Amino acid sequence: MNIKVGDTVRQIMPAPVQGVVTRKTFDDKRDGFQYFLTDAAGEEHTFDEGEVELVPAAETRATPGAAA
């Protein structure tokens, strides 16, 4: 990659996944919780507890597929 001083760059990462928690388990190997969620498209995802945050209630009302 040929990035020079003064070039404009951006971090490459996937868009955040938002969904409803369908299951929560404790993983002894990782010594923490894992959250299983389903997004608005019906796809399932798994995240460690440090990888997710609670979405404020005001934002969830406007999210398609979110649980009421």
ABEGO torsion letter per residue (X at the ends): XBBBBGBBBBBBBBBBBBBBBABBBBBAAAGBBBBBBBBAAGBBBBBBAAABBBBBAAAAAABBGBBX
